[in-house]
Amino acid sequence: MSEYGWSNDDRRWMQHALSLAGEAERQGEVPVGAVVVVAAEAVGEGWNQPIAAQDPTAHAEVMAIRQAARRLGNYRLPGATLYVTLEPCPMCAGAILHARIARVIIAARDPRSGAAGSVVDLLRSAQFNHRCEVVTGLLERDSGALLKRFFQARRGHGPDAD
């Protein structure tokens, strides 16, 4: 464990999620990546692709959960950890709860639509029959810088602007 309590595995999986976020960015999508890990193995991964897929549900978390469920042959993912570069929205939080994911590691908070404590806290709500362990801040600066660069370029005043 590091001084902040992150294991080397946690760092490695979040780095992988960040590389998936980079794939979203290369495709012109909001750069968010996610990895589902069970027993130290990646069983699902995804990046934002609602524009390319013409599917409003094609968020990184949903794509990773879908792949993990297919790979494991079960719509429930007990014992799984989800690494995601941006705090899940309410839709993704619902998918996480329905999949029964045990632990969610989040890089950056989303103060506009985050459903893991920023706007609402669906993942730890006592009103649902499942709750997740939620930990935030792992590689937060890296994720935040990626998002900031993406939106600056999109608005036309970043280093990549035409």
Contacts in CASP RR format, 6 or more apart in sequence:
PFRMAT RR
TARGET T0000
AUTHOR 0000-0000-0000
METHOD contacts of the structure
MODEL  1
MSEYGWSNDDRRWMQHALSLAGEAERQGEVPVGAVVVVAAEAVGEGWNQP
IAAQDPTAHAEVMAIRQAARRLGNYRLPGATLYVTLEPCPMCAGAILHAR
IARVIIAARDPRSGAAGSVVDLLRSAQFNHRCEVVTGLLERDSGALLKRF
FQARRGHGPDAD
1 7 0 8 1.000
2 8 0 8 1.000
2 11 0 8 1.000
6 138 0 8 1.000
9 40 0 8 1.000
10 83 0 8 1.000
10 105 0 8 1.000
10 138 0 8 1.000
11 138 0 8 1.000
11 139 0 8 1.000
13 35 0 8 1.000
13 37 0 8 1.000
13 42 0 8 1.000
13 81 0 8 1.000
13 83 0 8 1.000
13 105 0 8 1.000
14 83 0 8 1.000
14 85 0 8 1.000
14 105 0 8 1.000
14 107 0 8 1.000
14 138 0 8 1.000
14 139 0 8 1.000
15 139 0 8 1.000
16 35 0 8 1.000
16 42 0 8 1.000
16 45 0 8 1.000
16 83 0 8 1.000
17 33 0 8 1.000
17 34 0 8 1.000
17 35 0 8 1.000
17 45 0 8 1.000
17 60 0 8 1.000
17 83 0 8 1.000
17 84 0 8 1.000
17 85 0 8 1.000
17 107 0 8 1.000
18 33 0 8 1.000
18 85 0 8 1.000
18 107 0 8 1.000
18 139 0 8 1.000
18 142 0 8 1.000
18 143 0 8 1.000
18 146 0 8 1.000
20 33 0 8 1.000
20 34 0 8 1.000
20 35 0 8 1.000
20 45 0 8 1.000
20 46 0 8 1.000
20 47 0 8 1.000
20 60 0 8 1.000
20 85 0 8 1.000
21 31 0 8 1.000
21 32 0 8 1.000
21 33 0 8 1.000
21 47 0 8 1.000
21 48 0 8 1.000
21 60 0 8 1.000
21 85 0 8 1.000
21 143 0 8 1.000
21 146 0 8 1.000
22 31 0 8 1.000
22 33 0 8 1.000
22 47 0 8 1.000
22 146 0 8 1.000
23 33 0 8 1.000
23 47 0 8 1.000
24 30 0 8 1.000
24 31 0 8 1.000
24 32 0 8 1.000
24 33 0 8 1.000
24 47 0 8 1.000
24 48 0 8 1.000
24 49 0 8 1.000
24 60 0 8 1.000
25 31 0 8 1.000
25 146 0 8 1.000
25 150 0 8 1.000
27 47 0 8 1.000
27 49 0 8 1.000
27 51 0 8 1.000
27 52 0 8 1.000
28 51 0 8 1.000
29 47 0 8 1.000
29 48 0 8 1.000
29 49 0 8 1.000
29 50 0 8 1.000
29 51 0 8 1.000
29 52 0 8 1.000
30 48 0 8 1.000
30 147 0 8 1.000
30 150 0 8 1.000
31 47 0 8 1.000
31 48 0 8 1.000
31 85 0 8 1.000
31 146 0 8 1.000
31 147 0 8 1.000
31 150 0 8 1.000
32 47 0 8 1.000
32 48 0 8 1.000
32 59 0 8 1.000
32 60 0 8 1.000
32 84 0 8 1.000
32 85 0 8 1.000
32 86 0 8 1.000
33 45 0 8 1.000
33 46 0 8 1.000
33 47 0 8 1.000
33 48 0 8 1.000
33 60 0 8 1.000
33 64 0 8 1.000
33 84 0 8 1.000
33 85 0 8 1.000
33 86 0 8 1.000
34 45 0 8 1.000
34 46 0 8 1.000
34 47 0 8 1.000
34 60 0 8 1.000
34 61 0 8 1.000
34 63 0 8 1.000
34 64 0 8 1.000
34 82 0 8 1.000
34 83 0 8 1.000
34 84 0 8 1.000
34 85 0 8 1.000
35 42 0 8 1.000
35 44 0 8 1.000
35 45 0 8 1.000
35 46 0 8 1.000
35 64 0 8 1.000
35 82 0 8 1.000
35 83 0 8 1.000
35 84 0 8 1.000
36 42 0 8 1.000
36 43 0 8 1.000
36 44 0 8 1.000
36 45 0 8 1.000
36 64 0 8 1.000
36 65 0 8 1.000
36 67 0 8 1.000
36 68 0 8 1.000
36 77 0 8 1.000
36 80 0 8 1.000
36 81 0 8 1.000
36 82 0 8 1.000
36 101 0 8 1.000
37 43 0 8 1.000
37 80 0 8 1.000
37 81 0 8 1.000
37 82 0 8 1.000
37 83 0 8 1.000
38 68 0 8 1.000
38 72 0 8 1.000
38 77 0 8 1.000
38 79 0 8 1.000
38 80 0 8 1.000
38 81 0 8 1.000
43 67 0 8 1.000
43 68 0 8 1.000
43 71 0 8 1.000
43 72 0 8 1.000
43 77 0 8 1.000
43 80 0 8 1.000
44 64 0 8 1.000
44 65 0 8 1.000
44 67 0 8 1.000
44 68 0 8 1.000
44 71 0 8 1.000
45 63 0 8 1.000
45 64 0 8 1.000
45 67 0 8 1.000
46 60 0 8 1.000
46 63 0 8 1.000
46 64 0 8 1.000
46 67 0 8 1.000
47 60 0 8 1.000
47 63 0 8 1.000
48 58 0 8 1.000
48 59 0 8 1.000
48 60 0 8 1.000
49 55 0 8 1.000
49 58 0 8 1.000
49 63 0 8 1.000
50 56 0 8 1.000
50 57 0 8 1.000
50 58 0 8 1.000
50 59 0 8 1.000
52 58 0 8 1.000
57 91 0 8 1.000
59 88 0 8 1.000
59 89 0 8 1.000
59 91 0 8 1.000
59 92 0 8 1.000
60 84 0 8 1.000
60 85 0 8 1.000
60 86 0 8 1.000
61 82 0 8 1.000
61 84 0 8 1.000
61 88 0 8 1.000
61 92 0 8 1.000
61 95 0 8 1.000
61 96 0 8 1.000
62 91 0 8 1.000
62 92 0 8 1.000
62 95 0 8 1.000
64 82 0 8 1.000
64 84 0 8 1.000
65 77 0 8 1.000
65 82 0 8 1.000
65 95 0 8 1.000
65 96 0 8 1.000
65 99 0 8 1.000
65 101 0 8 1.000
68 77 0 8 1.000
68 80 0 8 1.000
68 99 0 8 1.000
69 75 0 8 1.000
69 77 0 8 1.000
69 99 0 8 1.000
75 98 0 8 1.000
75 99 0 8 1.000
76 99 0 8 1.000
76 100 0 8 1.000
77 99 0 8 1.000
77 100 0 8 1.000
77 101 0 8 1.000
78 100 0 8 1.000
78 102 0 8 1.000
79 100 0 8 1.000
79 101 0 8 1.000
79 102 0 8 1.000
79 103 0 8 1.000
80 99 0 8 1.000
80 100 0 8 1.000
80 101 0 8 1.000
80 102 0 8 1.000
80 103 0 8 1.000
81 101 0 8 1.000
81 102 0 8 1.000
81 103 0 8 1.000
81 104 0 8 1.000
81 105 0 8 1.000
82 96 0 8 1.000
82 101 0 8 1.000
82 103 0 8 1.000
82 104 0 8 1.000
82 105 0 8 1.000
83 105 0 8 1.000
83 138 0 8 1.000
84 92 0 8 1.000
84 104 0 8 1.000
84 105 0 8 1.000
84 106 0 8 1.000
84 107 0 8 1.000
85 106 0 8 1.000
85 107 0 8 1.000
85 108 0 8 1.000
85 139 0 8 1.000
85 143 0 8 1.000
85 146 0 8 1.000
86 106 0 8 1.000
86 107 0 8 1.000
86 108 0 8 1.000
86 110 0 8 1.000
86 143 0 8 1.000
86 147 0 8 1.000
87 106 0 8 1.000
87 108 0 8 1.000
87 109 0 8 1.000
87 110 0 8 1.000
87 114 0 8 1.000
87 115 0 8 1.000
87 116 0 8 1.000
87 117 0 8 1.000
87 118 0 8 1.000
87 136 0 8 1.000
88 96 0 8 1.000
88 104 0 8 1.000
88 106 0 8 1.000
88 114 0 8 1.000
88 115 0 8 1.000
88 116 0 8 1.000
88 123 0 8 1.000
89 110 0 8 1.000
89 113 0 8 1.000
89 114 0 8 1.000
89 115 0 8 1.000
90 113 0 8 1.000
90 114 0 8 1.000
90 115 0 8 1.000
90 120 0 8 1.000
90 122 0 8 1.000
92 115 0 8 1.000
93 114 0 8 1.000
93 115 0 8 1.000
93 116 0 8 1.000
93 122 0 8 1.000
93 123 0 8 1.000
94 115 0 8 1.000
94 122 0 8 1.000
96 104 0 8 1.000
96 123 0 8 1.000
96 132 0 8 1.000
97 122 0 8 1.000
97 123 0 8 1.000
97 128 0 8 1.000
97 130 0 8 1.000
97 132 0 8 1.000
100 130 0 8 1.000
101 132 0 8 1.000
102 132 0 8 1.000
102 133 0 8 1.000
103 132 0 8 1.000
103 133 0 8 1.000
103 134 0 8 1.000
103 135 0 8 1.000
104 116 0 8 1.000
104 123 0 8 1.000
104 132 0 8 1.000
104 133 0 8 1.000
104 134 0 8 1.000
104 135 0 8 1.000
105 135 0 8 1.000
105 136 0 8 1.000
105 138 0 8 1.000
106 116 0 8 1.000
106 134 0 8 1.000
106 135 0 8 1.000
106 136 0 8 1.000
106 137 0 8 1.000
106 138 0 8 1.000
107 136 0 8 1.000
107 137 0 8 1.000
107 138 0 8 1.000
107 139 0 8 1.000
107 140 0 8 1.000
107 142 0 8 1.000
107 143 0 8 1.000
107 144 0 8 1.000
108 137 0 8 1.000
108 140 0 8 1.000
108 143 0 8 1.000
108 144 0 8 1.000
108 147 0 8 1.000
109 117 0 8 1.000
109 118 0 8 1.000
109 136 0 8 1.000
109 137 0 8 1.000
109 140 0 8 1.000
110 118 0 8 1.000
110 119 0 8 1.000
111 118 0 8 1.000
111 119 0 8 1.000
112 118 0 8 1.000
112 119 0 8 1.000
113 119 0 8 1.000
114 120 0 8 1.000
115 121 0 8 1.000
115 122 0 8 1.000
115 123 0 8 1.000
116 122 0 8 1.000
116 123 0 8 1.000
116 124 0 8 1.000
116 134 0 8 1.000
116 136 0 8 1.000
117 123 0 8 1.000
117 124 0 8 1.000
117 134 0 8 1.000
122 128 0 8 1.000
123 131 0 8 1.000
123 132 0 8 1.000
123 134 0 8 1.000
124 131 0 8 1.000
124 132 0 8 1.000
124 134 0 8 1.000
125 131 0 8 1.000
149 158 0 8 1.000
149 159 0 8 1.000
149 160 0 8 1.000
152 158 0 8 1.000
152 159 0 8 1.000
152 160 0 8 1.000
152 161 0 8 1.000
153 159 0 8 1.000
153 160 0 8 1.000
153 161 0 8 1.000
155 161 0 8 1.000
156 162 0 8 1.000
END
